[in-house]
Amino acid sequence: MTRLYELCERLVAEMRVWQVGYAILFAAFATFANLFDGGQVLWIAEVYLGLSVLSLLILLPSLRRALFRTWDPLRSRVLLRRPLARTVTRCYLYGLTPFAFMGCLELTADAASAALRFNQSNVTSHVTWVDYAVSVVAGLEEMWRWSCVIAVIALFRVVLRRWWDTPGVRMSGLATALLLSALAFGSGHILEFTHERLQAWYMFSCLGLILAIMAILTGRILLVMVVHSLYDAWVTWLSTQNARVAAAFIIASFVAFLSWLGVALIRRQFGFRAPGAVRVPVSLTEVSTRHLLAFEREREQISRVFHRRVYCSIRHIGTTTVEGAIANDAIDVLVLLRRPVLHREEWHALEQCGYQFCGNAGVKGRLLWVREAEESWPAVHLQIAKSGNRYSRAAIAWTRWLQTQQDVLRRWESHKERWVNQFHRVTLDRYMEGKRTVYAQWSRKKRSQWR
């Protein structure tokens, strides 16, 4: 629930105002183009295709950041030194998952057709290479649907800005946006049928909703775009085969879907679980000299780990640098290296010190190590980054900003208290998810000053 709550805000927070405006324009025009029934007007199709391709440059990077799962084992580098586990995860993500999703789409289409008594098909009787080319381009419809989602969420955000931080309002906004985008996606296919268009609208709306859920589950919109294109090409190819071959491939896709579902049920969630070091409860406390002394203690210990480095700068960052502030009972230590690739002896030395590797925790440009609290000493979040990269400069500037701007510090404290109180003492992984959303929004506004 925490990720969905933050995703609703992140879909807009990751974008600038002009990008949101483009998403609204693209969503409106694409819906009009798909519903236009005024004859063969070539320029409408050309503009629609051009806007779809342009959205790959304008919207896709921000959408990928917004949908990104914080504890993804591949993109968050959790499996950095585990090649076998990384290979198995790649096979699971890019092999079994797409085939299983195609089976899920086929199962949904068959169930909807049976329930609606809908036996029509939008595949031509004489399949040519043009039909396969159209299937490849069909993956761009994902950009149209997510533009509709962004447009609806932006409207909710403006109209309900006083209650926007309420979990129920955000979740309702996200659910409404997904439902309306699915209905828009379904309406874009009704003109492909001469009759029974209402049944076609229902069926394709269900398929659109399934595709949107896939993107949220995996955090990979590009993967869903590929699945969309492959499914269209697959349905087109099956229409040219005899009934026995088509039935065999459909059964194989169902088996793949059941296998994928079995893996998800065994793990009790889709995909991936945060490392154990961040599945601990969050406790907010007032920053005192205990945190400052803990940093001095850690600096001596960490300097011995990296004593062979020509350059190594160790800094205390975050809210715990401000005495009297309200923060999580953990100090943030930033280690700046010229080449942030850990040698084997450094890796083992950190593990002997009690640290657990946690990937990058959804923040590009760093490696995160976490050590849990010990007796009277607070926990330590060790962040290793390249000296001078975007993350290190932003982290240092963010710390200075908190130290000099009292109003910003108070707002940051209120955000932390709200996360803990509204989500009933959330664990550290969910706490970081909330910080990532607000930090991304504020850093985008202040990036020009940090430079």
Salt bridges, closest charged atoms under 4 A:
GLU9 OE2 - ARG157 NH2 2.84
GLU14 OE1 - ARG65 NE 3.26
ASP72 OD2 - ARG220 NH1 2.34
GLU141 OE2 - HIS189 NE2 3.76
GLU141 OE1 - HIS228 NE2 3.26
GLU142 OE1 - ARG145 NH2 2.26
GLU142 OE2 - HIS228 ND1 2.82
ASP165 OD1 - ARG170 NH2 3.09
GLU296 OE1 - ARG299 NH2 2.50
GLU298 OE2 - ARG297 NH1 3.48
GLU298 OE2 - ARG371 NH2 2.18
ASP329 OD1 - ARG290 NH2 2.72
ASP329 OD1 - HIS291 NE2 2.95
ASP332 OD1 - HIS381 ND1 3.53
GLU345 OE2 - ARG308 NH1 3.99
GLU346 OE1 - ARG309 NH2 2.88
GLU351 OE1 - HIS348 ND1 3.68
GLU374 OE1 - ARG297 NH2 3.77
GLU374 OE2 - ARG371 NE 3.60
GLU413 OE1 - ARG410 NH1 3.11
GLU433 OE2 - ARG10 NH2 2.93
GLU433 OE2 - ARG436 NH1 3.57
